[in-house]
Amino acid sequence: MIEALDLLVKFRGKCGVNQRNPYIFATQGEGYISTWQVMQIVSKASGCQQPELITSRLRKYIATVAQVIDLRDHELQWLSSHLAHDLKTYKQYYRQQDSTLELTKVSKLLLAAEAGKLGEYTGKKLDDINVEGIFK
């Protein structure tokens, strides 16, 4: 996977992506490709009878189950951003963080969800999730 990501970065200029765009899945502008929109397009193109169920239920599930983990305000913002959710109903709080730290922490939550082990982290912080423990 690292080789594939390195190739994306290496050849981004040939695809018209600005070298200063910090996103791995970058657009030709300054933004990034929305995974939610890609899932919608692919699920519709594949002929799914209910393509909206492929993305909306997973996002809702992750957002619901994430409540059992003691997420700090900025961690909730990270998760919401990655799920293309809006936090208008919550306290507006955002703190600029190192994007690597953000991606690492949110990835731990998503890996735990994928492995069906989110329940093991009830009441814990993202910092308490051990990636090695997820795959045991």
C-alpha positions, 0 to 999 in steps of 0.5 A: 500500500505504501508503494501505491501511495508513493506512486500517487504522490510521485506522479501527481504533477502529471495529472495536473495536481499542484505539488503543494496540495497536502492531500494524498487523494488530491484534486487538481484544485486545493482540495481532496477527493470525497470518499463519500461521493466516490462511494455514491458514484460507484454504488450507483454505477454498479447497479445497486438497488439501494446505493444510499445504504452502502454509505449512509448506514456505515457512516451512521454506525461509526458515528453512533458507535463512536459515542461509546469512546470518550472522544475529546472535542477535537477528536470528534471534529476529526471523525466528523470531517472524515465521515463528512458529517456536520457538528453544528448541533454540537459545541463548535470547537476546532483546534489545528492539529498535525495532520499525521496525528489526526489521521493516525488517531482516526485510523485507529478508531476506523480499524477497531470498527472494521475489526468489530472491536469498538466495544472493547474501547468503551469509555476510553480515549483514542490514545488508549486504542492500541493498534496491535491489540486490534488485530490479536 
